[in-house]
Amino acid sequence: MIVLGFLAGLFLAIKRAPKYNITPAQVQDVAFYALISGILGARIVFIAQEWGYYSAHLNEVFSLRFAGLTSFGGLFFGLASIAIWCRRAKVPFLVLCDIFAPAFLLAHAIGRVGCLLNGCCFGGVCPANYPVGIHIAGDERLHHPAQIYDSLMNLVALGLVLQVEKVRAFAGQIFALFMMLHGLARFIYEFWRAGTAEQVARGAASSTYMVISGHQLPITDAQVMALVMILAGGIMYFLFARRTQPEARVAAEPKLEVV
């Protein structure tokens, strides 16, 4: 499903690239590096997040099964690889970010279906008559299909950013909007997933509440990261819009000459 998500996102990025004066070949080149670094980043950040477990099971750190990934790590490492590629290719970073932001939303939505098929990242227990409840291995109770909720929210976000793109006013607008919408989707998704025990051998929590000075907070570590994304996206939106001077917009508009 990760591969299918990548291919679907790549197709969308290639289709949209000419609007930004970027060639399909350039999109394919940077997408390859973003995929490799994104998967590695998703694994590295997951291991760091669950170091309490992996420190006692070092033999699993380098497992080729990649049993455990986090989307935040994939996103941040992928962006880093795009930034490096843009610097070498002398391509504006924000332009590539605007191109790949909707592609990431589509790929993430498809990737979450993989979570459903893998039996991970599910939600908490739901009523026995819940029409879309799912069974988890080793548990007779029904659980919320939180993976699909997340997919649907990201597809809604995809539709919104593509609509905004039709009237795109400044570089980085789509990326900043993506940061806010994807962060919001993840923040909401965590309410279904928080505290749910994974049915895996190590029995780790699928999403853990934060603990400060021995006190458990009603918010998860992932929700904190999501709030950071939302805030960062809002700040970027404001700064990128402000950097685009009104005079420059007027100058770029066609003028009618009265004869």
N, C-alpha and C positions, 0 to 999 in steps of 0.2 A: 504493500500500500504506500510505503514511502516512495518507492520508485514510480508508481502510478501518479502520486501527488506531484512528484518532481516533474514528470513529463507533461502533466496537465498545466502546471505552473509555467514551465518553459514555453509551451505552445502559446499560452496567453501573453507572456512577455514578448515573444517574437512577433506576435500579431500587433502589439501596441507600440513596439520599438520605433517604427518609421515616424510616428507622430512626434518623437523626441529627437529625430535625426540620428538615431542609433541603428546600425545594421544588424540583421539577424546573426551574422557571424560573431559580432562583438557580444551579443547576448549569450550565445552558446558558449563562448570562451569563459566569460565571467561566471556563468551558471555552473560550469563544471567545478571551478574552484570553490564556489559558494556551497555546492553540494558536499564536497569532501570535507571542507572545514566545518560546515554545519553539523554533519553527523558526528565528527570527532568532538566538536564543541559540546554537542548535546550529551555525549557520553562522559566527557571530562567533568562537566558541571554536575551531572547526576552523581558521579562518584564522589565529588567534593561534598555534595549535599548529603550523601549517605555514608560519609567517611566512617562514622561510628560502626557501621556494619562491615565495610570493605577493609578497614584496618585490621579486622580479625579474620578476614577471608581474602588475603592478598592474591591468592591464586585466581580469583575471579575478576581482578582488575583488568587483566589483559585478555579476557575471554572474547573470542570472535563472535559469540552469539549476540553481543551488544544488548544484553538483557537489562535494559534500563536506560532511557533517554529523557532529556528534559528539553522542551521546546525553547525555553529562554536561552539555554546554552547554544542551541542551533542557530537561533536568530542573531545573537550577539557575535558569535564567531563567524557566521556567514557575512554579516555586515563588515566585519574587520577585513575579510578577504576581498570583499567588493571595494573597500576603500584602498587597499593596496593595489589592486588591479587598476583602479581608476587613476591612481597616481602615476603608475608606469605607462598606462595607455593615454594619459593626458585627456581623460574624459571626465566631465563634471560629475562629482560623486552624487549630488542631489538628483541629477537626471536619472542615474541608474537606480537610485532608491525609489524614485517615483514610478519607474518601470516595474521594479520587482515587488513593490509593496502589495499590489493586488494579486500577483502571482503567489506570494507567500500565503495570503489568506486562502486561496484556492487549494494550494498544496496542503496546508494545515487542516482544512476541512476534510480532505480525502484521507490524510494521515490518521485522523481521529477514528475513522472507520477501521483502520488497522488496530487501533487500541481496543475497539469493540470486539473484533475477531480474536485478538490475543487474550482477551479476558482481563485487561488491566484498565486502570484509570476510570473505573465505574463509580457510580454514585452510591449514596446511602440507601438504606432499606426503604422501600415504598409499600403502600397498601397492597394486600394480596390480590385485590381486583384491579390494580392499576393496569390499564390497557397496553402500555408499552414497556412494562417492567421486564427485566431480563434476569435469567438465572446465572449464577456464578458457580464455578466448580467448587464442590464441597460445601455449598450453602443452599438450603432449600428455599430460603426467602427470596422474594423479588427485590431487585435493586433498580434504582434510576439509571437509565442509559445516558449518563452524563456526557459520555463521549459524543453521542449524537446531538445533544443539546449544544455542545461546544461547536460542532460542525455547522449546525444551523445558524448559530450566532455569527460565526465567521463568514458564512455565505451572505447573510444580511449585510455585514460590514463590507463585503466585496461589492455588492450591489450599490451601496452608498458611495463608495470611493469612485466607482466607475461613472456614476452620475455626476459627481463633483468634477471629475476629469473633463467632462464636456465643456465646463466653463473655467478650467484651470487658470488661475490668475498669477501664480508665481512658482518658481522652482522650490521643491520641497513640500509643497502643499499636500500632495497625495500621501507622501511618506509620513508627514506629521499627523494627518488625519488617521492613517493606518495605525500609528502608535497609540492614539487615543482609543480607537474602536477595538483594536485587538486586545489592548490592556483591559478595557471595560469587559469584553467577553470573558477574558480569563478570570477577572475578579468575580464575576457572577458565577461562572462555572465552578469555582472553588467552594461555593456554598453547598453544592450537591456532593462534592467529592471529599470535603474536609473530614478527617477523622475516620475514613472508611478503611477497614483492615484489608490489605491485599491478600489474596489467596495464593501466596507463593511461599516457598520453603523458609525464607528468612522472616516472614511475618512482619515486614516493615509497613509503616503507615503510608497510604497512597498520597496523602497530603497532610502535613503536620501543623498543628497550631503552634504559634510562637510562645516561647516561655521566657519570661524575664524575671530574674531574681526569684525563681521558684513559682511564679504566678503565670498561669496559662491565659493567654489573651484570646479573645474571640475572633482572631484573624490569623490566617496561615502565612507562612513565609512567601508562598507564591502570590498571595494577595498583596503583600508589601511590594513585591517586584512589579505586579500589575499596576499598582498605584504610582510607582515611580515612572512606569511607561506612560501612563495617562498624563502625569504632570510634565514629563519631558516633551511629550507630543504637543501639549498645549503651549508650552514655552517656545518650542520650535515654530509652531504655527504663527505665533505672534511675531517672533523675530524675523522669520522669513518674509512675512507679509509686510512688515515695516521696512525691511531692506529694499523691497521693490517700491521705488518712489512713484508717487502719482504722476509726476512729470514724465517719467519714462513710459508709463502706460499710455498717456495721452499721445506722446510722440510716436508710439508704435501703431496708433490707430490710423486708418486711411483717412485722408482729408478730401473733402469735396471742394472743387474750385468752381465758383460761379462765373460764367462768361457773359 
